[in-house]
Amino acid sequence: MNITIDGKLADITLEQEKTIGDVLSALENWLRGSGYRLSGIRVNGETVGEATLDHFFNRDISTVQTLDLQTSSWAEHAIQSIVSLYGMLERLEKSAYTEREALRAEWTALPGARFLRAELPELGAMAEQSFAGEGAAPGELRSILEERLRELENPRGELAASESLIEALAGRLEELPLDIQTGKDRRAAETMSLFSTIAEKLVRLFNLLKIEGLFPENITIEGVPVVDYIGKFDSILKDLIRAYEERDTVLVGDLAEYELAPRLLQFYTAIKV
C-alpha cells in the first residue's frame, strides 16, 4: 500500500495494523506531535466522507492500494471550528425559541463541535450552554470567539497588543492590598478576575507560538522549565484567592506584589517575540 501525506509519498512501515482504522489512528497520533491533524482521506482514489468513515475504518488494508491523506495544522482546524460555531450562533440569535433544540442538534453533529469538545473543551461547553439558553448569550459568546480567532490568526500580534494591559495589571496587583484595606472591593475583585483572564490568554498564546516552532521544547524562565513556571501561576492564584476570602491583606500583598506581578511580567517578557 502506498501512503501519501499532502501529496508526498510517506516512508511508513506498517507493523501490527490490520485495518484502515488502525493505520489512521497510528498516523493521527504521530501527527499530533507535530501540531497537525488529518483533514482529508482518499482510499484507492475515493474520497472518504463523514457518512462513510466508519465503513472505511473497518476495511482490511490488504484491499487498499493507495491511501492519500491531507493534513491541516491544529490552528487551522481550530479556526474552521470556531468560524463554524460563530455562524451557528448568528443563526441562533435570529431563531425562535422553539428552534433552539434543532439548531443544537445540528451543531452537535458537525465536525467542528467534536473538535471543540476534544481540543477546546471550555468553548465546547460554552457553546452547549448557549444553545440550551444558559450561560453566555450568543452575542457574548461571539465576542469571545472573535478574540480567540485573533489569537489563532495572529498570535504574535495579539501578544504585542497585550503589553500595555499586562503592565497595567502588574500595577493593579501591587495596589491590591491597599484596595482591600480601603474598601475598594469591586476594584479588588476585578483585579483578581483580570489576572486570571490575562494569565490564561498568555498561556494560550505561548502554546500557539510553540506550535509554530518559535520556542524550544526545553525553554526555561528564570531557570525554571516553562511548564513548571506556568503551573506556579495556578498555585499562587489559589493561595491568593484563599487569602483574599479570609481578608488576610498582608498575605494578599505579599503574593500579589512579590509573586504574581513579577512572574506575570517575566513570563510575558520571555515569550514576547
N, C-alpha and C positions, 0 to 999 in steps of 0.2 A: 504494500500500500504506500502510495506517495502522499506525503502530507506537506501542504504549503501553508505558510502564515504570511498574510498580506502580500501574496504573490511570489514569495520566495520559498524555494524548496527547503524544508526543515530537516536537519540531520538528527532524527529522533529514532532511537531503537526501542521497539516495543518488547516488553518482557511478560508481565502477567496479565496484560489487558486482553479481554476476550470480546468485548462489545465496543461499539462507538461511544457509549456512555462512559465506559472505563477510560477510554483514550481522552475524551473531553474533560473528564474530572481531573486526570493527571495533568493535562495541559493547563486547565484553569488554575490549579494550584501553583504551577510553575509561573504562569503569567502574573499571578497576584504579587509575587516577589518583585516584579519589575514595574508594578503600578499599572498594569494593563488588564483588560477583561475581554472575553470573546464577544463580538458584536454581530458576527455573521458566519453561517456554516453552509457549505455545499458538499453533498455526497454524490460522487460519480456525476458531477455536473448539475445535480438537482439541488435547488435551494431548499433549506430546511426552515420552515416557519414555526411559529409558536404552536400552531394546531397539530403539527406532525412531529414535534420534538420528541415526545415520549416514544413514539413508534421507532424513530431512528436510534434512540438511546439503546434499545434492546437488540439492535441489528448486529449480527456477528461480523467481526472485522474481516473474516475470510471472503466476504461478499463485496468488499469495498476496494476499489482500485485507486480512487483519488478522494482525499479529504482536504478541502480548501477552506481555510479559516481566515476571517477578518477580525482585527482587533481594534479597540479604541482605548484611550487612556482612561484611568479612573475618573479624572476630572471631566472628560468628555461625556462619560456615562452619567456623572452627577449632574452636569449642565442639562443634558437631554431630559433627565428625570424631573428636575426642578422646573424646567420650562413646561413640561407636560402637566405637572401639578398646577403651575401658575394659570395655564389655560383652563383647567378644570375648575379652579377657584373662581375665575371670571364667570364661567357658566353658572356656578353655584350661587354667586351673588345675584344673578338675574333670574334665578329659578323660583318657582313656588315651593312652599314648604313640603308639599306632597311629592315633589320630585327629588327631594334630597336622597332618599334611600336608593333610587335608581342611579343617581349620579355617583353615590358612594360605591355601589356595586361595580359600576363601570370603571371607576378609578382603581379599585382594588384589583381588578383583573389585568390592569396594564403592567407591562414590564417595569415602567418607572416606579410604580408603587412597590413592587417587590425589591427593586434596587434600594429605595429609600428605607424600607423596613430593615433591610440587611446591613446597609452601609452607613446610613444616616438616620438611625432609629428615632432620634429626637424629632426630626422633621416628619418622619413617617407617623409618629404618634400624634403630632400636632395636626397633621392632615386628617387623620381618623377622627379626632375630636371636632375639627371644623366641619367635616361632613355630617357629623352627628348633631351639630348645632350647639356644641360645647366648646370650651376653651377659647382660643383666639378666633375672632370673626374672620371671614375670608379676606377682607381688605387688610386687616392687621397681619395675617399670615403672608399675604402677597408682599408686604413691605419687608418682612423678614427674608423672604425668598429673594427679593431684589438685592439685599445685602449679600446673601450667600452667592448669588450669581456674580456680583462684582468681585468677591474673593476668588471664585473659581476662574474667572476670565482674566483677572489681572491681580494676582496675589501680591506682587511686588508694589504695584501702585496703591493697593488698598493698605498695605503695611506702611508705606511712606505717608499716606494721608492720615494715619492714626497717630503720628508723632506728637502733635500738639495736644491731642486728647489724653495721651498717656502721660505727658509731662504735667498736665493739669490734674490728672488723677493722682499722681505721686504727691503733689502738693496737698490735695484734699485728704489723702491718707495721713499725712503728717499733722493735719489740723483736726483729725477725727476725735481724739480725746477731749480737745477743747470744745468741740461741737457738742459732745455728750455732756460735759460739765456745765455748759451754758444753756442747756435745754433745747439745742437745735436738733431735735430728734429726727425730723424729716430729712434734713441735710445729711445727718449721720447715716440713716438708713439708705439714702440714695448713694452715698459713697460706697457702702458695702456692696450694694447691688451692682453699681457701675464697675467695681473691681472684678466681681465675678464674671460679668459680661465681657469686659475687655480681656481678661486673662484667657477665657475660652476662645475668644476671637484670635488672640495671638497664637495659641496652640494650633488652631485650625490653619492659620496662615503658615506657620512653621511646617506643619505636615504637608501642605500643598507644595511649598518650596522644596521640601526634602524629596518629594516625588519627582520634581523637576531635576533632581540631581545636584542641587546647589549646596547641600551640606553632606559631609562625610558621615558614615554610619556611627563613627566613634566621636562625634562632636561633643565637646565639653564646655561648660560655662563656669568660670572660676574654679577650674579643676574638677568639676562635678559632671558626670555623664548627664546629658540633657534630659533623658527620661527621668532620672532621679531628681533633677532640678525642677522639672515640671511637676512631679509628684509632690514636692515640698510645698508648692503653692497651695494645693488642696489641703494638706495637713495644717499649714499655718492658718488658712482661711477658716477651717473648722474651729481651731483654737480661738481665733478672733471672734467668731460668732458666739462661741460659748462665753467668752469674757464680756462681750457686748451685752448679751442677755442677762448676765449677772451684774452688769453695771460696774465692772472692775476697770475703771478708767486707767489705772496705772498699767495693767497688762495690755489693755487695748492700745495705749500709747506706745508701749514697747514693741508690740507686734506690728502695728501699722507703720510706725516711723523707722524702726530699725530692721524689720524683716521684710514686710510686703513692699513698701515703697522702693527700697534699693533693689530688691530682687526683680520687681517689675521693670525698672529701668535697665538693669543688667541683661535681662532676657531680651528686651527689645533691642538693645544695642548689639547683642550678639547675633541676632537673626536678621537685622536690617541689612539689606543687600542693594 
